[in-house]
Amino acid sequence: MSGILDGKRILVTGVLRESSIAFHAAKIAQEQGAEILLTAFPRPSLTERIARKLPRPAKVIELDVTNAEHLGGLEDIVREELGSLDGIVHSIGFAPQDALGGNFLNTPFESVATAMHVSAYSLKSLTMACLKLMEDGGSVVGLTFDARFAWPQYDWMGPAKAALEATNRYMARDLGKQNIRCNLVAAGPIGSMAAKSIPGFEELASVWDQRSPLEWDMSDPDPAGRAIVALLSDWFPKTTGEIVHVDGGLHAIGA
């Protein structure tokens, strides 16, 4: 039986642990027929260990999305490994500790700039580094956390995600002529390594227990991984600039 990603070649960032959404996207992508290449920073060895739990072997390359040399050499590395690309999974976000946990009004610009560079600008810089690999078009899928609201403890990651969402819309505008679709998945809270780095994360996540129409399981990244794979596939051929919510429906509930 063929999968919805048969023959596609996908670059996946952000596989840090088996609990990460990116890991599940990579796993489902392989199960659906894709050939994948993983990137990691700052510890490729960690991702290499996690990659052994995928259905099939996947090579891991080091990539710091704030490093111009890394980005400049990415095309040649990917071309050598995969030949070309049909899709990119952007699962990259970071903010220094003083930009999180209730310190919003006191965060220095240097920390804000780091959050914006890693979490938002990198969607553009990563895609542009891979642009020539997607000569026949492709799909770029990123991960966001609904940036319409001010969340407890999330602080400057909120504006960074808002910038990511705006970046996605502008990329959709400018890359559509090359048949490259750009979409985001707004996932509910998952107990991943990235989430646990946010002070007071449990307070933020507790909102889902009270308000989500569908029961939400913080230990299950599979629904978000499935949405990513669906957007990478040809089943959404005319969808771009979109944010697909995989949050149990909480985004639709006012109170």
C-alpha positions in Angstrom: 0.0 0.0 0.0 1.5 3.4 -1.0 1.8 6.3 1.4 0.9 9.9 0.9 4.6 10.9 0.8 5.8 8.2 -1.5 9.0 9.4 -3.3 9.2 12.7 -1.4 12.4 13.9 0.2 12.0 15.9 3.4 14.4 17.9 5.6 13.3 17.7 9.3 14.6 20.0 12.0 14.1 19.9 15.7 14.2 16.2 16.6 15.5 16.4 20.2 13.6 13.6 21.9 11.1 10.9 21.2 8.5 13.1 22.8 9.1 15.9 20.3 6.5 16.7 17.6 9.3 16.8 15.0 10.2 13.1 15.8 6.7 12.0 15.2 6.5 14.0 12.0 9.7 12.3 10.8 8.4 8.9 11.9 5.0 9.3 10.2 6.7 10.7 7.1 8.9 7.6 6.8 5.8 5.4 7.3 4.1 7.3 4.5 7.0 6.7 2.1 9.3 9.7 2.5 13.1 9.8 2.6 14.2 12.1 5.4 17.3 14.0 6.5 17.5 15.3 10.0 19.3 18.4 11.3 20.4 19.1 14.8 22.1 21.7 17.0 23.9 22.0 19.3 24.2 18.2 19.9 23.9 16.1 16.8 24.8 13.0 18.8 21.6 13.4 20.8 19.5 13.4 17.7 21.5 10.5 16.2 20.5 8.4 19.3 16.8 9.4 18.9 17.0 8.7 15.1 17.7 5.1 15.8 14.1 4.8 17.0 12.7 5.8 13.6 11.3 3.0 11.3 14.3 3.4 9.0 17.8 4.9 9.4 18.1 8.7 8.8 21.3 10.7 8.6 21.7 13.7 11.0 23.6 16.8 9.9 24.6 19.7 12.1 22.8 22.9 11.4 22.8 26.2 13.4 20.2 28.3 11.7 21.9 31.5 13.0 25.2 30.5 11.4 25.6 31.9 7.9 28.3 29.3 7.0 26.0 26.4 8.1 23.2 27.8 6.0 25.5 28.5 3.0 26.7 24.9 2.9 23.3 23.3 3.5 22.3 23.1 -0.2 25.4 21.1 -1.1 25.0 18.7 1.8 21.3 18.0 1.1 22.0 17.6 -2.6 24.6 15.0 -1.8 22.3 13.1 0.6 18.9 13.4 -1.1 19.4 15.0 -4.5 16.6 17.4 -4.1 13.8 18.4 -1.6 10.1 18.3 -1.6 9.5 19.6 1.9 10.9 21.2 5.0 9.8 20.8 8.6 10.7 23.9 10.7 10.5 22.9 14.3 13.0 25.4 15.8 12.4 27.8 18.6 14.5 29.2 21.4 14.4 32.1 23.9 16.9 32.8 26.6 15.7 32.2 30.2 15.4 35.9 30.9 12.9 36.2 28.1 10.5 33.7 29.7 8.7 33.0 33.0 7.1 36.3 33.8 10.1 38.6 33.0 8.5 40.2 30.0 8.9 43.8 31.1 12.5 43.4 32.1 13.9 41.3 29.2 16.8 43.0 27.4 16.7 43.5 23.7 19.6 41.1 23.1 17.5 38.3 24.5 14.5 39.4 22.4 16.7 39.5 19.3 17.9 36.0 19.9 14.3 34.7 20.3 13.3 36.4 17.1 16.3 35.2 15.1 16.1 31.6 16.1 12.3 31.2 16.3 11.0 33.4 13.4 13.7 34.7 11.0 15.1 31.1 10.7 11.9 30.1 8.8 12.9 32.4 6.0 16.7 31.8 6.2 16.3 28.0 6.3 13.8 28.0 3.4 16.0 30.3 1.3 19.1 28.1 2.0 17.1 25.2 0.5 15.3 27.0 -2.3 17.3 25.7 -5.2 16.6 22.2 -4.0 12.9 22.7 -4.5 12.9 23.4 -8.3 9.7 21.5 -8.8 7.9 23.2 -5.9 7.4 21.9 -2.4 5.9 22.4 1.1 7.4 24.2 4.1 5.6 23.4 7.4 6.5 25.1 10.6 5.3 24.8 14.2 3.7 27.7 16.2 1.8 28.2 19.5 -1.2 30.3 18.8 0.2 33.8 18.9 -3.1 35.7 19.0 -3.1 35.5 22.8 -0.9 36.5 25.7 -0.1 33.2 27.5 1.1 32.8 31.1 4.9 32.5 31.4 5.4 32.4 27.6 6.5 36.1 27.4 8.8 36.9 24.5 8.2 33.6 22.8 4.7 35.0 22.1 5.9 37.9 20.0 8.5 35.6 18.4 5.7 33.2 17.4 3.6 36.1 16.1 6.6 37.1 14.0 6.9 33.5 12.8 3.2 33.5 11.7 3.6 36.8 9.9 6.8 35.5 8.2 4.9 32.4 7.0 2.3 34.7 5.3 4.9 36.7 3.5 6.7 33.6 2.4 3.5 32.2 1.1 3.0 35.4 -0.9 6.5 35.4 -2.4 7.1 31.7 -3.0 3.8 30.8 -4.4 5.0 31.6 -7.9 7.5 28.8 -7.5 4.8 26.4 -6.3 6.1 26.3 -2.8 3.5 26.2 -0.1 4.1 27.6 3.4 1.9 26.6 6.3 2.1 26.3 10.1 0.6 23.9 12.6 -0.5 25.5 15.8 -0.2 22.6 18.3 -1.5 22.5 21.8 1.0 22.0 24.6 3.2 18.9 24.4 5.5 17.9 27.2 8.5 18.1 25.0 12.1 19.2 25.9 11.4 22.6 24.5 8.2 23.1 26.5 9.7 22.0 29.7 12.4 24.7 29.3 9.6 27.3 29.9 9.3 28.2 33.6 5.7 27.6 34.8 4.8 25.5 31.7 2.3 23.5 33.8 0.3 26.6 34.5 0.0 27.4 30.8 -0.9 23.8 29.9 -3.6 23.5 32.6 -5.8 25.7 30.4 -6.3 22.8 28.1 -7.8 20.6 30.9 -10.4 23.2 31.5 -11.4 24.5 28.1 -10.4 22.1 25.3 -13.6 20.6 23.6 -11.6 17.5 22.7 -9.7 15.7 25.4 -6.1 16.9 25.2 -3.2 14.6 26.0 0.1 16.5 26.6 2.0 13.2 26.2 0.8 12.6 22.6 2.6 14.5 19.8 1.1 12.2 17.2 -1.9 14.4 16.1 0.4 17.3 15.4 2.9 15.0 13.6 0.0 13.8 11.4 -1.0 17.3 10.5 2.6 18.2 9.5 2.7 15.1 7.2 -0.7 16.0 5.7 0.5 19.5 4.8 3.8 18.1 3.3 1.7 15.8 1.1 -0.1 16.6 -2.2 -3.5 16.5 -0.4 -3.3 20.3 0.2 -2.2 21.4 -3.2 -3.7 24.9 -3.0 -3.3 25.7 0.7 -0.7 28.2 1.7 -0.3 30.9 4.2 -2.5 28.9 6.5 -2.3 28.0 10.2 -3.9 24.6 11.0 -4.8 24.3 14.7 -4.2 20.9 16.3 -5.1 21.9 19.8 -8.3 20.0 20.6 -10.3 22.9 19.5 -9.3 25.3 22.3 -8.6 28.1 19.8 -12.4 28.3 19.0 -13.5 28.6 22.6 -13.9 32.0 24.3 -14.5 31.0 27.9 
